[in-house]
Amino acid sequence: MLKLNGKIALVTGASSGIGAASALTLAEQGAVVAIAARRRQRLDDLATRIRDNGGEALAIEADITDEAQATTMVRRVLEDYGRLDMLFNVAGIGVAAPFQNTTTGECREMVDINILGLLYTINAALPAMKRQKTGHIVIVSSGTGRYIHPSVVYSGTKHAASAMAESLRREIGKDGIRVTVIEPGAVRTEFTANMRDDVRLAVEQRLGDMEQLESEDIAAAMLYAVLQPPRVNVNILTLYPTQQA
Ligand SMILES: NC(=O)c1ccc[n+]([C@@H]2O[C@H](COP(=O)([O-])OP(=O)(O)OC[C@H]3O[C@@H](n4cnc5c(N)ncnc54)[C@H](OP(=O)(O)O)[C@@H]3O)[C@@H](O)[C@H]2O)c1
């Protein structure tokens, strides 16, 4: 018997890295997974992979910085499956640079995705979870959201995500809704490759040949959190590469 049989999950940021690995892990455990991001082809390829493995997947193209698209994304899941058991907020970007090497445009982008996009998505999902009297919201923040970090604005957006998750947990726990924050250190994904060249080079130099976490390590941590009995809320999981800890 698969452990998440019959459960409906929505994963944002599912077109690569941690989100894609999470979707695969959840599907392997029997969950129906709605996978969302902007890159349609990536989502379609992942959906095919999940179906080829015997799972069920729904690809939803959405830019979560647009509140209407974030709302439609959640509504689509509810229309197709009638409920939403688990919401995995993975979508995010980072320009891991000092404040004086971060443009205001980059600041806005990080706030738009890492804070506002996250809030639009949760806001759209909460009424259904409250009606159901059960649900699990997982938020991928970052170690830079707990500890002071030189990437000032990225770290600030992740501090906001972690802090709001803490308060939200206290607000909605009584409704049977769990909130878990995952705070990883360096994970080997496209995250760094997507940064501006000079920032990327500085990050690569900082990390050197250190063995980073894999996306599957984060997916396993999320799975641990959602598989606990409903009375157990795993509040925060902080995972670092052994050589970075
Ligand atoms: N890698 C690390 O070292 C690390 C460490 C700590 C925390 N994190 C956090 O982990 C999360 C996942 O990152 P990752 O490492 O897996 O990097 P990634 O491979 O670059 O994945 C980022 C995901 O976010 C999606 N995304 C970006 N902007 C979006 C938007 N406006 N609307 C919808 N989706 C959007 C991307 O999809 P599209 O481009 O297709 O939209 C992609 O699927 C992020 O929140 C990141 O801050 C990463």
The ligand as an SDF file (V2000), in Angstrom:
LIG
                    3D

 48 52  0  0  0  0  0  0  0  0999 V2000
   19.4360   25.3670   -4.7940 N   0  0  0  0  0  0  0  0  0  0  0  0
   19.7460   25.8420   -3.6160 C   0  0  0  0  0  0  0  0  0  0  0  0
   20.9180   25.8960   -3.2250 O   0  0  0  0  0  0  0  0  0  0  0  0
   18.6560   26.3010   -2.6800 C   0  0  0  0  0  0  0  0  0  0  0  0
   18.9810   26.4560   -1.3250 C   0  0  0  0  0  0  0  0  0  0  0  0
   18.0000   26.8730   -0.4420 C   0  0  0  0  0  0  0  0  0  0  0  0
   16.7250   27.1220   -0.8930 C   0  0  0  0  0  0  0  0  0  0  0  0
   16.4340   26.9850   -2.2240 N   0  0  0  0  0  0  0  0  0  0  0  0
   15.0640   27.2700   -2.6440 C   0  0  0  0  0  0  0  0  0  0  0  0
   14.5400   26.1210   -3.2620 O   0  0  0  0  0  0  0  0  0  0  0  0
   13.5080   26.4920   -4.1740 C   0  0  0  0  0  0  0  0  0  0  0  0
   13.6820   25.7280   -5.4730 C   0  0  0  0  0  0  0  0  0  0  0  0
   14.8930   26.0870   -6.0670 O   0  0  0  0  0  0  0  0  0  0  0  0
   15.8030   25.0610   -6.8870 P   0  0  0  0  0  0  0  0  0  0  0  0
   17.0970   24.9960   -6.1960 O   0  0  0  0  0  0  0  0  0  0  0  0
   15.0680   23.8210   -7.1710 O   0  0  0  0  0  0  0  0  0  0  0  0
   16.0630   25.9360   -8.2030 O   0  0  0  0  0  0  0  0  0  0  0  0
   15.4920   25.8320   -9.6930 P   0  0  0  0  0  0  0  0  0  0  0  0
   15.8630   24.5100  -10.2590 O   0  0  0  0  0  0  0  0  0  0  0  0
   15.9830   27.0610  -10.3620 O   0  0  0  0  0  0  0  0  0  0  0  0
   13.9100   25.8670   -9.5190 O   0  0  0  0  0  0  0  0  0  0  0  0
   13.1730   27.0540   -9.3510 C   0  0  0  0  0  0  0  0  0  0  0  0
   11.7420   26.7740   -9.7650 C   0  0  0  0  0  0  0  0  0  0  0  0
   10.9410   27.9360   -9.5210 O   0  0  0  0  0  0  0  0  0  0  0  0
   10.1190   28.1580  -10.6610 C   0  0  0  0  0  0  0  0  0  0  0  0
    9.7560   29.5610  -10.7760 N   0  0  0  0  0  0  0  0  0  0  0  0
   10.5910   30.6290  -10.7990 C   0  0  0  0  0  0  0  0  0  0  0  0
    9.8930   31.7550  -10.9640 N   0  0  0  0  0  0  0  0  0  0  0  0
    8.5790   31.3920  -11.0630 C   0  0  0  0  0  0  0  0  0  0  0  0
    7.3700   32.1080  -11.2620 C   0  0  0  0  0  0  0  0  0  0  0  0
    7.3520   33.4420  -11.3820 N   0  0  0  0  0  0  0  0  0  0  0  0
    6.2080   31.4130  -11.3170 N   0  0  0  0  0  0  0  0  0  0  0  0
    6.2090   30.0800  -11.1950 C   0  0  0  0  0  0  0  0  0  0  0  0
    7.3200   29.3400  -10.9920 N   0  0  0  0  0  0  0  0  0  0  0  0
    8.4920   30.0020  -10.9390 C   0  0  0  0  0  0  0  0  0  0  0  0
   10.9800   27.6820  -11.8420 C   0  0  0  0  0  0  0  0  0  0  0  0
   10.1600   27.3110  -12.9370 O   0  0  0  0  0  0  0  0  0  0  0  0
    9.9300   28.1600  -14.2810 P   0  0  0  0  0  0  0  0  0  0  0  0
   11.1950   28.9130  -14.5610 O   0  0  0  0  0  0  0  0  0  0  0  0
    9.6170   27.1040  -15.2920 O   0  0  0  0  0  0  0  0  0  0  0  0
    8.7690   29.0380  -13.9720 O   0  0  0  0  0  0  0  0  0  0  0  0
   11.6130   26.4410  -11.2320 C   0  0  0  0  0  0  0  0  0  0  0  0
   10.7540   25.3320  -11.3740 O   0  0  0  0  0  0  0  0  0  0  0  0
   13.5890   28.0090   -4.3040 C   0  0  0  0  0  0  0  0  0  0  0  0
   12.5560   28.5880   -3.5290 O   0  0  0  0  0  0  0  0  0  0  0  0
   14.9390   28.3560   -3.6990 C   0  0  0  0  0  0  0  0  0  0  0  0
   14.9450   29.6420   -3.1390 O   0  0  0  0  0  0  0  0  0  0  0  0
   17.3780   26.5700   -3.1230 C   0  0  0  0  0  0  0  0  0  0  0  0
  1  2  1  0
  2  3  2  0
  2  4  1  0
  4  5  1  0
  4 48  2  0
  5  6  2  0
  6  7  1  0
  7  8  2  0
  8  9  1  0
  8 48  1  0
  9 10  1  0
  9 46  1  0
 10 11  1  0
 11 12  1  0
 11 44  1  0
 12 13  1  0
 13 14  1  0
 14 15  2  0
 14 16  1  0
 14 17  1  0
 17 18  1  0
 18 19  2  0
 18 20  1  0
 18 21  1  0
 21 22  1  0
 22 23  1  0
 23 24  1  0
 23 42  1  0
 24 25  1  0
 25 26  1  0
 25 36  1  0
 26 27  1  0
 26 35  1  0
 27 28  2  0
 28 29  1  0
 29 30  1  0
 29 35  2  0
 30 31  1  0
 30 32  2  0
 32 33  1  0
 33 34  2  0
 34 35  1  0
 36 37  1  0
 36 42  1  0
 37 38  1  0
 38 39  2  0
 38 40  1  0
 38 41  1  0
 42 43  1  0
 44 45  1  0
 44 46  1  0
 46 47  1  0
M  CHG  2   8   1  16  -1
M  END
$$$$
